[in-house]
Amino acid sequence: MDTLTSMRAFVHVAELGSFSGAARRLEMSPAMVTKHIAHLEARLRIALLTRTTRKVALTEAGAGYLRQCQEVLLGVEAEDELGLQDQPSGSCA
């Protein structure tokens, strides 16, 4: 599984408090969002979220990991935006 996609899924679940809301935003099934979260939790060997039938909440470790994921994803998005330029720009000194 792609870890960046799993991180995006985790961030959306944490921000929206919902697997189904995250699935809609990411245009994937709730089952796939669940698999992405399970992938991260297995890889990290920690629980990121506590789940009940009515609510999803971050664990303490999940709150810390959320901040890290947000920073990583911001960096990736910034790099993607730089790649959108058709030609090199800037000045040489």
N, CA, C and O atoms as a GROMACS GRO file, in nm:
protein
  372
    1MET      N    1   0.083  -0.119   0.000
    1MET     CA    2   0.000   0.000   0.000
    1MET      C    3   0.087   0.125   0.000
    1MET      O    4   0.194   0.127   0.060
    2ASP      N    5   0.041   0.227  -0.067
    2ASP     CA    6   0.114   0.353  -0.074
    2ASP      C    7   0.100   0.428   0.058
    2ASP      O    8  -0.011   0.463   0.099
    3THR      N    9   0.212   0.452   0.123
    3THR     CA   10   0.209   0.516   0.254
    3THR      C   11   0.158   0.659   0.248
    3THR      O   12   0.088   0.702   0.339
    4LEU      N   13   0.191   0.734   0.143
    4LEU     CA   14   0.140   0.872   0.133
    4LEU      C   15  -0.013   0.874   0.123
    4LEU      O   16  -0.078   0.960   0.183
    5THR      N   17  -0.069   0.781   0.048
    5THR     CA   18  -0.215   0.773   0.038
    5THR      C   19  -0.274   0.735   0.174
    5THR      O   20  -0.378   0.788   0.214
    6SER      N   21  -0.208   0.644   0.243
    6SER     CA   22  -0.254   0.606   0.377
    6SER      C   23  -0.248   0.724   0.472
    6SER      O   24  -0.338   0.743   0.554
    7MET      N   25  -0.143   0.805   0.460
    7MET     CA   26  -0.132   0.924   0.545
    7MET      C   27  -0.243   1.023   0.513
    7MET      O   28  -0.302   1.082   0.603
    8ARG      N   29  -0.272   1.041   0.384
    8ARG     CA   30  -0.382   1.131   0.345
    8ARG      C   31  -0.514   1.081   0.404
    8ARG      O   32  -0.593   1.160   0.456
    9ALA      N   33  -0.538   0.951   0.395
    9ALA     CA   34  -0.660   0.894   0.450
    9ALA      C   35  -0.667   0.919   0.600
    9ALA      O   36  -0.772   0.957   0.652
   10PHE      N   37  -0.558   0.898   0.670
   10PHE     CA   38  -0.554   0.920   0.814
   10PHE      C   39  -0.584   1.066   0.848
   10PHE      O   40  -0.664   1.094   0.938
   11VAL      N   41  -0.522   1.158   0.778
   11VAL     CA   42  -0.544   1.301   0.804
   11VAL      C   43  -0.691   1.336   0.784
   11VAL      O   44  -0.749   1.408   0.866
   12HIS      N   45  -0.751   1.287   0.677
   12HIS     CA   46  -0.892   1.318   0.652
   12HIS      C   47  -0.983   1.256   0.757
   12HIS      O   48  -1.078   1.320   0.802
   13VAL      N   49  -0.956   1.132   0.798
   13VAL     CA   50  -1.037   1.070   0.903
   13VAL      C   51  -1.025   1.152   1.031
   13VAL      O   52  -1.125   1.179   1.098
   14ALA      N   53  -0.903   1.191   1.066
   14ALA     CA   54  -0.882   1.268   1.189
   14ALA      C   55  -0.952   1.404   1.183
   14ALA      O   56  -1.014   1.446   1.280
   15GLU      N   57  -0.941   1.471   1.069
   15GLU     CA   58  -1.000   1.604   1.057
   15GLU      C   59  -1.152   1.600   1.051
   15GLU      O   60  -1.219   1.687   1.106
   16LEU      N   61  -1.207   1.498   0.984
   16LEU     CA   62  -1.352   1.489   0.966
   16LEU      C   63  -1.419   1.406   1.076
   16LEU      O   64  -1.540   1.415   1.095
   17GLY      N   65  -1.340   1.326   1.146
   17GLY     CA   66  -1.396   1.240   1.251
   17GLY      C   67  -1.483   1.130   1.195
   17GLY      O   68  -1.573   1.080   1.262
   18SER      N   69  -1.456   1.091   1.069
   18SER     CA   70  -1.543   0.996   1.002
   18SER      C   71  -1.469   0.922   0.891
   18SER      O   72  -1.402   0.984   0.808
   19PHE      N   73  -1.482   0.790   0.891
   19PHE     CA   74  -1.426   0.711   0.782
   19PHE      C   75  -1.503   0.736   0.652
   19PHE      O   76  -1.444   0.747   0.545
   20SER      N   77  -1.635   0.743   0.663
   20SER     CA   78  -1.715   0.763   0.542
   20SER      C   79  -1.696   0.903   0.484
   20SER      O   80  -1.694   0.920   0.362
   21GLY      N   81  -1.681   1.003   0.570
   21GLY     CA   82  -1.653   1.138   0.521
   21GLY      C   83  -1.518   1.145   0.451
   21GLY      O   84  -1.505   1.209   0.347
   22ALA      N   85  -1.419   1.080   0.509
   22ALA     CA   86  -1.286   1.076   0.446
   22ALA      C   87  -1.293   1.003   0.313
   22ALA      O   88  -1.230   1.044   0.216
   23ALA      N   89  -1.371   0.895   0.309
   23ALA     CA   90  -1.385   0.818   0.184
   23ALA      C   91  -1.446   0.904   0.074
   23ALA      O   92  -1.400   0.901  -0.040
   24ARG      N   93  -1.549   0.980   0.108
   24ARG     CA   94  -1.610   1.069   0.009
   24ARG      C   95  -1.510   1.173  -0.041
   24ARG      O   96  -1.500   1.197  -0.161
   25ARG      N   97  -1.437   1.232   0.050
   25ARG     CA   98  -1.341   1.336   0.013
   25ARG      C   99  -1.229   1.279  -0.076
   25ARG      O  100  -1.182   1.345  -0.168
   26LEU      N  101  -1.188   1.156  -0.048
   26LEU     CA  102  -1.079   1.093  -0.123
   26LEU      C  103  -1.128   1.013  -0.243
   26LEU      O  104  -1.049   0.956  -0.318
   27GLU      N  105  -1.259   1.008  -0.260
   27GLU     CA  106  -1.321   0.933  -0.370
   27GLU      C  107  -1.277   0.787  -0.370
   27GLU      O  108  -1.234   0.732  -0.471
   28MET      N  109  -1.288   0.724  -0.252
   28MET     CA  110  -1.262   0.581  -0.238
   28MET      C  111  -1.365   0.523  -0.143
   28MET      O  112  -1.438   0.598  -0.077
   29SER      N  113  -1.371   0.394  -0.134
   29SER     CA  114  -1.471   0.331  -0.048
   29SER      C  115  -1.430   0.342   0.099
   29SER      O  116  -1.311   0.351   0.129
   30PRO      N  117  -1.528   0.341   0.191
   30PRO     CA  118  -1.494   0.340   0.333
   30PRO      C  119  -1.407   0.219   0.370
   30PRO      O  120  -1.320   0.229   0.457
   31ALA      N  121  -1.430   0.105   0.304
   31ALA     CA  122  -1.348  -0.014   0.331
   31ALA      C  123  -1.202   0.011   0.295
   31ALA      O  124  -1.112  -0.035   0.366
   32MET      N  125  -1.177   0.084   0.187
   32MET     CA  126  -1.039   0.114   0.148
   32MET      C  127  -0.975   0.210   0.246
   32MET      O  128  -0.857   0.196   0.278
   33VAL      N  129  -1.050   0.307   0.295
   33VAL     CA  130  -0.998   0.399   0.397
   33VAL      C  131  -0.960   0.317   0.521
   33VAL      O  132  -0.854   0.339   0.580
   34THR      N  133  -1.045   0.225   0.561
   34THR     CA  134  -1.017   0.139   0.676
   34THR      C  135  -0.888   0.060   0.654
   34THR      O  136  -0.808   0.047   0.746
   35LYS      N  137  -0.868   0.008   0.534
   35LYS     CA  138  -0.746  -0.066   0.503
   35LYS      C  139  -0.622   0.022   0.512
   35LYS      O  140  -0.517  -0.021   0.559
   36HIS      N  141  -0.635   0.147   0.466
   36HIS     CA  142  -0.522   0.239   0.474
   36HIS      C  143  -0.486   0.269   0.620
   36HIS      O  144  -0.368   0.274   0.655
   37ILE      N  145  -0.586   0.289   0.704
   37ILE     CA  146  -0.559   0.315   0.846
   37ILE      C  147  -0.496   0.192   0.910
   37ILE      O  148  -0.401   0.203   0.988
   38ALA      N  149  -0.550   0.074   0.878
   38ALA     CA  150  -0.494  -0.051   0.932
   38ALA      C  151  -0.350  -0.069   0.887
   38ALA      O  152  -0.266  -0.116   0.964
   39HIS      N  153  -0.320  -0.030   0.763
   39HIS     CA  154  -0.183  -0.038   0.711
   39HIS      C  155  -0.088   0.048   0.796
   39HIS      O  156   0.020   0.003   0.834
   40LEU      N  157  -0.129   0.170   0.824
   40LEU     CA  158  -0.045   0.258   0.906
   40LEU      C  159  -0.028   0.204   1.047
   40LEU      O  160   0.082   0.202   1.100
   41GLU      N  161  -0.138   0.160   1.107
   41GLU     CA  162  -0.131   0.110   1.244
   41GLU      C  163  -0.043  -0.015   1.254
   41GLU      O  164   0.031  -0.031   1.351
   42ALA      N  165  -0.050  -0.102   1.155
   42ALA     CA  166   0.034  -0.222   1.154
   42ALA      C  167   0.181  -0.185   1.132
   42ALA      O  168   0.270  -0.240   1.196
   43ARG      N  169   0.204  -0.092   1.042
   43ARG     CA  170   0.340  -0.049   1.012
   43ARG      C  171   0.406   0.018   1.132
   43ARG      O  172   0.523  -0.004   1.160
   44LEU      N  173   0.329   0.100   1.202
   44LEU     CA  174   0.380   0.174   1.317
   44LEU      C  175   0.370   0.095   1.448
   44LEU      O  176   0.436   0.128   1.546
   45ARG      N  177   0.288  -0.008   1.446
   45ARG     CA  178   0.261  -0.091   1.564
   45ARG      C  179   0.203  -0.011   1.681
   45ARG      O  180   0.237  -0.033   1.797
   46ILE      N  181   0.113   0.082   1.646
   46ILE     CA  182   0.041   0.161   1.746
   46ILE      C  183  -0.102   0.185   1.697
   46ILE      O  184  -0.129   0.180   1.577
   47ALA      N  185  -0.192   0.210   1.791
   47ALA     CA  186  -0.328   0.250   1.755
   47ALA      C  187  -0.328   0.401   1.734
   47ALA      O  188  -0.285   0.476   1.822
   48LEU      N  189  -0.377   0.444   1.620
   48LEU     CA  190  -0.384   0.587   1.589
   48LEU      C  191  -0.520   0.646   1.626
   48LEU      O  192  -0.531   0.764   1.658
   49LEU      N  193  -0.623   0.561   1.619
   49LEU     CA  194  -0.760   0.605   1.641
   49LEU      C  195  -0.832   0.510   1.737
   49LEU      O  196  -0.804   0.391   1.741
   50THR      N  197  -0.924   0.566   1.813
   50THR     CA  198  -1.019   0.483   1.886
   50THR      C  199  -1.152   0.496   1.813
   50THR      O  200  -1.191   0.605   1.772
   51ARG      N  201  -1.220   0.384   1.799
   51ARG     CA  202  -1.343   0.383   1.721
   51ARG      C  203  -1.458   0.329   1.806
   51ARG      O  204  -1.444   0.230   1.877
   52THR      N  205  -1.570   0.397   1.796
   52THR     CA  206  -1.695   0.343   1.849
   52THR      C  207  -1.795   0.347   1.733
   52THR      O  208  -1.763   0.392   1.623
   53THR      N  209  -1.914   0.300   1.759
   53THR     CA  210  -2.014   0.301   1.653
   53THR      C  211  -2.055   0.443   1.616
   53THR      O  212  -2.110   0.465   1.508
   54ARG      N  213  -2.030   0.538   1.704
   54ARG     CA  214  -2.072   0.676   1.678
   54ARG      C  215  -1.959   0.776   1.661
   54ARG      O  216  -1.982   0.888   1.614
   55LYS      N  217  -1.838   0.738   1.697
   55LYS     CA  218  -1.733   0.839   1.704
   55LYS      C  219  -1.595   0.780   1.672
   55LYS      O  220  -1.567   0.664   1.702
   56VAL      N  221  -1.513   0.861   1.612
   56VAL     CA  222  -1.372   0.829   1.588
   56VAL      C  223  -1.292   0.937   1.659
   56VAL      O  224  -1.318   1.056   1.641
   57ALA      N  225  -1.194   0.896   1.739
   57ALA     CA  226  -1.110   0.992   1.811
   57ALA      C  227  -0.964   0.952   1.799
   57ALA      O  228  -0.932   0.834   1.786
   58LEU      N  229  -0.878   1.050   1.804
   58LEU     CA  230  -0.734   1.025   1.800
   58LEU      C  231  -0.686   0.972   1.934
   58LEU      O  232  -0.731   1.016   2.039
   59THR      N  233  -0.593   0.878   1.929
   59THR     CA  234  -0.521   0.840   2.049
   59THR      C  235  -0.414   0.946   2.071
   59THR      O  236  -0.395   1.033   1.986
   60GLU      N  237  -0.344   0.939   2.182
   60GLU     CA  238  -0.235   1.034   2.207
   60GLU      C  239  -0.127   1.019   2.099
   60GLU      O  240  -0.076   1.118   2.047
   61ALA      N  241  -0.093   0.896   2.067
   61ALA     CA  242   0.006   0.871   1.961
   61ALA      C  243  -0.048   0.919   1.826
   61ALA      O  244   0.028   0.972   1.745
   62GLY      N  245  -0.177   0.901   1.803
   62GLY     CA  246  -0.239   0.946   1.679
   62GLY      C  247  -0.233   1.096   1.662
   62GLY      O  248  -0.215   1.146   1.551
   63ALA      N  249  -0.249   1.169   1.772
   63ALA     CA  250  -0.242   1.316   1.766
   63ALA      C  251  -0.103   1.362   1.725
   63ALA      O  252  -0.088   1.454   1.644
   64GLY      N  253  -0.001   1.298   1.780
   64GLY     CA  254   0.136   1.332   1.741
   64GLY      C  255   0.165   1.295   1.596
   64GLY      O  256   0.228   1.371   1.523
   65TYR      N  257   0.118   1.177   1.556
   65TYR     CA  258   0.140   1.132   1.419
   65TYR      C  259   0.064   1.219   1.319
   65TYR      O  260   0.111   1.241   1.208
   66LEU      N  261  -0.053   1.269   1.359
   66LEU     CA  262  -0.131   1.358   1.272
   66LEU      C  263  -0.049   1.482   1.237
   66LEU      O  264  -0.044   1.521   1.120
   67ARG      N  265   0.013   1.542   1.335
   67ARG     CA  266   0.095   1.662   1.309
   67ARG      C  267   0.209   1.630   1.212
   67ARG      O  268   0.238   1.709   1.121
   68GLN      N  269   0.272   1.516   1.230
   68GLN     CA  270   0.381   1.477   1.141
   68GLN      C  271   0.330   1.454   0.999
   68GLN      O  272   0.393   1.497   0.902
   69CYS      N  273   0.216   1.387   0.987
   69CYS     CA  274   0.158   1.361   0.855
   69CYS      C  275   0.122   1.491   0.785
   69CYS      O  276   0.148   1.506   0.665
   70GLN      N  277   0.064   1.585   0.857
   70GLN     CA  278   0.027   1.713   0.798
   70GLN      C  279   0.150   1.785   0.743
   70GLN      O  280   0.145   1.844   0.635
   71GLU      N  281   0.260   1.781   0.817
   71GLU     CA  282   0.383   1.845   0.771
   71GLU      C  283   0.438   1.776   0.647
   71GLU      O  284   0.478   1.843   0.551
   72VAL      N  285   0.440   1.644   0.648
   72VAL     CA  286   0.490   1.568   0.533
   72VAL      C  287   0.406   1.598   0.410
   72VAL      O  288   0.459   1.624   0.302
   73LEU      N  289   0.275   1.594   0.426
   73LEU     CA  290   0.186   1.615   0.312
   73LEU      C  291   0.195   1.757   0.259
   73LEU      O  292   0.183   1.778   0.138
   74LEU      N  293   0.215   1.855   0.346
   74LEU     CA  294   0.236   1.993   0.299
   74LEU      C  295   0.363   2.002   0.216
   74LEU      O  296   0.366   2.071   0.113
   75GLY      N  297   0.468   1.934   0.260
   75GLY     CA  298   0.593   1.934   0.184
   75GLY      C  299   0.577   1.869   0.048
   75GLY      O  300   0.630   1.918  -0.051
   76VAL      N  301   0.504   1.759   0.044
   76VAL     CA  302   0.481   1.688  -0.083
   76VAL      C  303   0.400   1.776  -0.177
   76VAL      O  304   0.430   1.784  -0.296
   77GLU      N  305   0.297   1.842  -0.125
   77GLU     CA  306   0.215   1.930  -0.208
   77GLU      C  307   0.297   2.047  -0.261
   77GLU      O  308   0.279   2.089  -0.375
   78ALA      N  309   0.387   2.100  -0.179
   78ALA     CA  310   0.471   2.212  -0.223
   78ALA      C  311   0.562   2.166  -0.337
   78ALA      O  312   0.582   2.239  -0.435
   79GLU      N  313   0.617   2.047  -0.324
   79GLU     CA  314   0.703   1.994  -0.432
   79GLU      C  315   0.622   1.971  -0.559
   79GLU      O  316   0.669   1.998  -0.669
   80ASP      N  317   0.501   1.920  -0.543
   80ASP     CA  318   0.414   1.898  -0.660
   80ASP      C  319   0.385   2.029  -0.732
   80ASP      O  320   0.386   2.034  -0.855
   81GLU      N  321   0.360   2.134  -0.655
   81GLU     CA  322   0.332   2.265  -0.716
   81GLU      C  323   0.453   2.317  -0.792
   81GLU      O  324   0.438   2.378  -0.898
   82LEU      N  325   0.570   2.296  -0.740
   82LEU     CA  326   0.692   2.341  -0.809
   82LEU      C  327   0.709   2.267  -0.940
   82LEU      O  328   0.762   2.323  -1.037
   83GLY      N  329   0.667   2.143  -0.946
   83GLY     CA  330   0.679   2.063  -1.067
   83GLY      C  331   0.582   2.103  -1.175
   83GLY      O  332   0.593   2.055  -1.288
   84LEU      N  333   0.485   2.190  -1.144
   84LEU     CA  334   0.386   2.232  -1.242
   84LEU      C  335   0.439   2.338  -1.338
   84LEU      O  336   0.375   2.366  -1.440
   85GLN      N  337   0.553   2.396  -1.310
   85GLN     CA  338   0.609   2.498  -1.398
   85GLN      C  339   0.655   2.432  -1.527
   85GLN      O  340   0.720   2.327  -1.524
   86ASP      N  341   0.622   2.494  -1.641
   86ASP     CA  342   0.662   2.440  -1.769
   86ASP      C  343   0.811   2.456  -1.796
   86ASP      O  344   0.875   2.369  -1.855
   87GLN      N  345   0.866   2.567  -1.754
   87GLN     CA  346   1.005   2.595  -1.782
   87GLN      C  347   1.073   2.641  -1.654
   87GLN      O  348   1.008   2.696  -1.565
   88PRO      N  349   1.200   2.617  -1.643
   88PRO     CA  350   1.272   2.667  -1.526
   88PRO      C  351   1.259   2.818  -1.518
   88PRO      O  352   1.256   2.887  -1.620
   89SER      N  353   1.253   2.869  -1.397
   89SER     CA  354   1.245   3.014  -1.379
   89SER      C  355   1.340   3.055  -1.268
   89SER      O  356   1.395   2.970  -1.198
   90GLY      N  357   1.358   3.180  -1.253
   90GLY     CA  358   1.448   3.231  -1.152
   90GLY      C  359   1.572   3.290  -1.217
   90GLY      O  360   1.584   3.292  -1.340
   91SER      N  361   1.664   3.337  -1.135
   91SER     CA  362   1.786   3.397  -1.190
   91SER      C  363   1.906   3.322  -1.142
   91SER      O  364   1.907   3.264  -1.033
   92CYS      N  365   2.008   3.324  -1.222
   92CYS     CA  366   2.136   3.265  -1.187
   92CYS      C  367   2.227   3.378  -1.144
   92CYS      O  368   2.236   3.481  -1.212
   93ALA      N  369   2.292   3.359  -1.036
   93ALA     CA  370   2.382   3.466  -0.988
   93ALA      C  371   2.524   3.432  -1.016
   93ALA      O  372   2.613   3.511  -0.983
   0.00000   0.00000   0.00000
